[in-house]
Amino acid sequence: MLQYKQEILEAISHEIKLQKNYLAQQIINTIYIGGGTPSILSGSDLSRIIASIQENFSLAPDAEITLEANPDDLNNQKIKEIRQTNINRFSIGVQSFFDDDLKWMNRAHQATEAEAAIKRAQDNGFTNLNIDLIYGFPLLSQQKWESNLQKAIDFKVAHISAYALTVEPKTALATFINTQKQAPINDEQSTKDFLISIDTLCQAGYQHYEISNFSLPGMQSQHNTNYWKGVHYLGIGPSAHSYNGHSRQWNLANNVGYLSALAKQQIPSTIEVLTTANKINEFIMTNLRTHWGINLDTIGATFGNHVTQHILNQAQAPIAKGFIQIQNNTITLSRTGKLYADGIAADLFVDDDNPH
């Protein structure tokens, strides 16, 4: 990003202006500055982006404004700079508190830097912190995973996102696994680590409010919660995604192409108009992942009672297996069901716009 930093900052401000009507004058309650390494931006750079949003949208005075950050970027000077902006939440990519794990994951920071970044942020008044942790990889023993979770608990961070390691195709890790230079990811280990996360964090007072996310009471990520609840959102910048209830769109990932399009007063995005089935299935997928679940009254009022009946019919098998339950006309996952959330959601999906 540094190569095109000033050009992209100008383009982002320009795109914000071009997109000012996308959310139909809605109040903006959350901003998430993430993807790539936004923590390399200066405080003035970040303030410039937020000012562009304020000029073109109605930003709530108590909006949650999150900056995604690498631990090694959060030195004292950077945190003090950010303290002078409207940013009030950090999401810190800790991943692990063990150096050998971080080296294996090809992370730039060390464990001591991760701990120092959390403490610095807290000492400077940032109480709303998320940290990311990764589990399910060969170097991670049960003892180390429990230690990672306990470290997060001891820091009293407000929010913890715990993700199973996934192997993306055409990456170095995928190549090492394919050539047997690295052990494959063990699904049994991932399952065990996931259940340890639930038990350890819930016992420590965290709420497991979404498959990968835990928070202290009242400290859920408002930004992510809005996404799971189907609130419309606008993404700005290369690769950014947007959703307005009727369509999805995503920007060009290529920096040069992104800059070129905006220089021509064009929004560099591809648009997909959503069918009714797309909307139903999206509602099922996102809501099932959460502790508030799929409200069948909302489904009926929004999409029709025939959709509610379809879901109830499809729900009988996972109910019989103990994967889901229905209470107060709401479908939620059981502890075991959380292991199979995506598959259960797919079983509830509709195949066309008029399911019977």
C-alpha positions in Angstrom: 0.0 0.0 0.0 2.9 2.4 0.8 3.7 2.7 -2.9 0.3 4.2 -3.7 -0.4 5.6 -0.2 -1.3 9.2 -1.1 -3.0 8.3 -4.3 -5.2 5.7 -2.6 -6.0 8.1 0.3 -7.2 10.6 -2.2 -9.1 8.0 -4.2 -10.8 6.7 -1.0 -12.0 10.2 -0.2 -13.2 10.6 -3.8 -15.0 7.2 -3.7 -16.7 8.2 -0.4 -18.1 11.3 -2.1 -19.2 9.3 -5.1 -20.9 6.7 -2.9 -22.7 9.2 -0.6 -26.2 8.1 -1.6 -25.5 4.3 -1.4 -26.9 3.9 2.1 -29.9 6.2 1.4 -29.2 8.7 4.1 -29.0 6.2 6.9 -27.2 7.1 10.1 -23.7 5.5 10.2 -23.2 3.7 13.6 -20.0 1.9 12.9 -16.8 2.3 10.8 -14.3 -0.5 10.4 -10.9 0.5 9.0 -9.4 -2.9 8.1 -8.1 -5.2 5.5 -4.4 -5.1 4.7 -2.4 -3.1 7.2 -4.3 0.1 7.9 -2.3 0.6 11.1 0.6 1.9 8.9 -1.4 5.0 8.3 -0.7 8.1 10.4 -3.2 9.6 12.8 -3.7 12.5 10.3 -4.3 10.0 7.5 -6.9 8.2 9.5 -8.6 11.5 10.6 -8.7 12.5 6.9 -10.7 9.3 6.1 -13.1 9.8 9.0 -13.5 13.5 8.1 -14.5 12.5 4.5 -17.1 10.1 5.9 -18.5 12.9 8.2 -18.7 15.3 5.3 -20.7 12.9 3.1 -22.7 10.8 5.6 -24.6 11.2 8.9 -22.2 9.7 11.5 -23.6 8.9 14.9 -21.9 10.9 17.7 -21.2 7.6 19.6 -20.3 5.5 16.5 -18.0 2.5 17.1 -14.9 3.2 15.0 -12.5 0.3 14.8 -8.9 0.2 13.5 -7.5 -3.2 12.6 -3.8 -3.2 13.7 -0.7 -5.3 13.8 0.9 -5.4 17.2 4.3 -4.2 15.9 2.6 -1.1 14.5 1.2 0.0 17.9 4.1 1.7 19.5 3.6 4.5 22.0 3.8 7.3 19.3 1.2 5.6 17.1 -1.2 4.9 19.9 -1.0 8.5 21.1 -1.6 9.7 17.5 -4.6 7.5 17.2 -5.9 8.7 20.6 -6.3 12.2 19.0 -8.6 10.7 16.3 -12.2 9.5 16.6 -11.1 5.9 16.6 -12.3 4.2 19.8 -11.7 0.5 19.2 -8.7 -1.6 18.2 -8.8 -5.1 16.6 -5.3 -6.4 17.2 -4.0 -9.4 15.2 -2.2 -11.2 18.0 -2.8 -14.8 16.6 -0.7 -16.4 19.4 1.4 -15.5 22.5 4.1 -17.9 21.5 7.0 -16.9 19.3 7.4 -20.3 17.6 3.7 -20.2 16.5 4.1 -16.6 15.2 7.3 -17.6 13.3 5.4 -20.6 11.8 2.6 -18.3 10.7 5.1 -15.9 9.1 4.0 -13.1 11.4 6.2 -10.0 11.7 5.7 -9.5 15.4 6.9 -11.3 18.5 4.8 -12.4 21.5 6.3 -9.7 23.7 5.2 -7.1 21.2 1.6 -8.5 21.2 1.5 -8.2 25.0 3.0 -4.8 25.0 0.6 -3.5 22.3 -2.4 -4.6 24.4 -1.1 -3.0 27.5 -0.1 0.2 25.7 -3.6 0.5 24.2 -5.3 -0.1 27.6 -2.9 2.3 29.4 -3.8 5.0 26.8 -7.5 4.6 27.5 -8.6 2.2 24.8 -10.8 -0.2 26.8 -12.7 -1.6 23.8 -10.2 -4.0 22.4 -10.5 -7.1 20.3 -7.7 -9.6 19.8 -7.6 -12.3 17.1 -6.3 -15.8 18.1 -5.8 -18.8 15.8 -6.2 -22.4 16.7 -6.1 -25.8 14.9 -2.5 -25.8 13.6 0.2 -28.5 14.1 2.4 -26.6 16.5 -0.4 -25.7 18.9 -0.7 -28.1 21.8 -3.7 -28.1 24.1 -1.6 -26.6 26.8 -0.5 -23.7 24.6 -4.0 -23.0 23.4 -5.3 -22.9 26.9 -2.4 -20.6 27.8 -3.3 -18.3 24.9 -6.9 -18.1 26.1 -5.9 -17.5 29.7 -3.5 -14.7 28.6 -6.4 -12.9 26.9 -8.6 -13.4 29.9 -5.9 -12.0 32.2 -5.6 -8.9 30.0 -9.4 -8.5 30.4 -9.8 -7.7 26.7 -13.4 -6.9 25.9 -13.6 -9.1 22.8 -11.9 -12.2 21.5 -12.1 -13.6 18.0 -10.9 -17.2 17.7 -10.5 -18.7 14.2 -9.5 -22.1 13.0 -6.5 -22.0 10.7 -7.6 -22.5 7.1 -5.3 -23.4 4.3 -5.8 -21.2 1.3 -4.9 -22.6 -2.1 -1.8 -21.5 -3.9 -0.1 -20.4 -0.6 3.2 -21.6 0.8 1.4 -23.6 3.5 -0.7 -25.4 0.9 2.4 -26.2 -1.0 4.2 -27.5 2.0 1.2 -29.7 2.9 0.9 -31.0 -0.6 4.6 -31.9 -0.7 4.4 -33.5 2.8 6.9 -30.9 4.2 4.2 -29.9 6.6 1.6 -32.0 8.5 -2.0 -31.4 7.2 -4.5 -29.5 9.3 -6.1 -31.9 11.8 -9.9 -31.4 11.9 -10.1 -33.4 15.2 -7.6 -30.9 16.8 -9.6 -27.9 15.5 -12.8 -29.4 17.0 -11.1 -29.9 20.3 -9.6 -26.4 20.4 -13.0 -24.9 19.4 -14.7 -26.6 22.3 -12.0 -25.6 24.7 -12.5 -22.0 23.6 -16.2 -22.2 24.4 -15.8 -23.8 27.8 -12.8 -21.6 28.9 -14.1 -18.3 27.8 -17.7 -18.8 28.9 -16.5 -19.9 32.3 -14.5 -16.6 32.5 -17.6 -14.6 31.8 -17.5 -14.1 28.1 -20.6 -14.5 25.9 -20.2 -16.8 22.9 -22.4 -14.6 20.7 -21.2 -15.8 17.3 -19.4 -18.9 16.2 -15.9 -17.2 16.2 -16.6 -14.4 18.6 -16.7 -13.9 22.3 -17.3 -10.8 24.3 -17.7 -9.5 27.8 -21.3 -8.6 28.5 -22.3 -5.6 26.4 -19.1 -5.5 24.5 -20.1 -7.3 21.3 -18.6 -5.8 18.1 -21.4 -3.5 16.9 -19.9 -3.6 13.4 -19.9 -7.4 13.1 -23.3 -7.6 14.8 -24.8 -5.3 12.2 -23.4 -7.6 9.5 -25.0 -10.7 11.0 -28.3 -8.9 11.5 -28.4 -7.9 7.8 -27.8 -4.1 8.3 -26.7 -2.4 5.1 -23.1 -1.5 4.8 -20.7 0.3 2.4 -17.2 -0.8 1.7 -14.6 1.7 0.4 -11.3 1.0 -1.2 -9.7 -1.8 -3.2 -11.4 -5.2 -2.7 -14.1 -3.6 -0.5 -17.6 -5.2 -0.4 -21.0 -3.5 0.0 -24.6 -4.6 0.6 -27.8 -2.5 0.4 -30.4 -5.2 0.9 -31.1 -5.6 -2.9 -27.6 -6.2 -4.3 -24.0 -6.9 -3.4 -21.0 -5.2 -5.0 -17.3 -5.5 -4.7 -14.5 -3.2 -5.8 -11.5 -4.1 -8.0 -8.7 -5.6 -5.9 -6.0 -4.2 -8.2 -4.7 -0.8 -6.9 -3.9 0.5 -10.4 -7.3 -0.5 -11.8 -9.0 1.0 -8.7 -7.2 4.3 -9.1 -7.7 4.4 -12.8 -11.5 3.9 -12.5 -11.9 6.6 -9.9 -9.9 9.0 -12.1 -12.6 8.6 -14.7 -15.3 9.3 -12.1 -16.3 5.6 -12.1 -17.0 3.5 -9.0 -14.8 0.4 -9.7 -17.3 -2.3 -8.6 -19.1 -5.4 -9.9 -22.7 -5.6 -8.9 -24.8 -8.8 -8.2 -28.5 -8.3 -7.8 -29.8 -10.7 -5.1 -32.7 -13.1 -5.7 -35.3 -13.7 -3.0 -33.6 -17.1 -2.4 -30.2 -15.3 -2.0 -31.7 -13.1 0.6 -33.4 -15.9 2.5 -30.3 -18.1 2.5 -28.2 -15.1 3.6 -30.5 -14.5 6.5 -30.4 -18.2 7.5 -26.6 -18.4 7.3 -25.8 -15.2 9.2 -28.4 -15.5 11.9 -27.8 -19.2 12.7 -24.2 -18.4 13.5 -25.3 -16.1 16.4 -26.7 -16.7 19.8 -29.9 -14.9 18.9 -30.6 -17.4 16.1 -33.1 -17.5 13.3 -36.4 -15.8 14.3 -39.2 -17.6 12.5 -41.6 -14.7 13.0 -39.2 -12.4 11.2 -38.7 -15.0 8.4 -42.5 -15.2 7.9 -43.1 -11.4 8.0 -40.2 -10.8 5.6 -40.4 -13.7 3.2 -43.8 -15.4 3.8 -45.1 -18.2 5.9 -44.3 -20.8 3.2 -40.6 -20.1 3.8 -41.1 -20.6 7.6 -42.8 -23.9 6.9 -39.9 -25.0 4.6 -37.4 -24.2 7.3 -39.4 -26.0 9.9 -39.6 -29.1 7.7 -35.8 -29.0 7.0 -35.1 -28.5 10.6 -36.4 -31.8 11.8 -33.3 -33.8 11.0 -30.8 -31.5 12.8 -33.3 -31.3 15.7 -33.4 -35.1 16.0 -29.5 -35.1 16.1 -29.5 -32.5 18.9 -27.7 -29.9 16.7 -30.4 -27.2 16.9 -33.4 -26.4 19.1 -36.5 -24.2 18.7 -37.5 -21.9 21.6 -39.7 -18.9 21.4 -40.1 -19.5 17.7 -36.3 -19.1 17.3 -33.8 -21.7 16.0 -30.5 -21.7 17.7 -27.5 -24.0 17.6 -26.6 -26.4 20.4 -23.1 -26.7 21.7 -22.5 -29.6 19.4 -24.3 -28.0 16.5 -21.8 -25.1 16.5 -19.3 -27.6 15.1 -21.5 -28.0 12.0 -23.0 -24.5 11.6 -22.4 -24.1 7.9 -23.7 -27.5 7.0 -26.8 -27.1 9.1 -27.5 -23.7 7.5 -27.1 -25.3 4.0 -29.7 -27.9 5.0 -32.1 -25.2 5.8 -31.5 -23.2 2.5 -34.2 -22.8 -0.1 -33.5 -23.8 -3.7 -35.5 -21.2 -5.5 -37.6 -18.2 -4.9 -40.8 -20.2 -4.1 -39.9 -23.1 -1.8 -42.7 -25.5 -1.0 
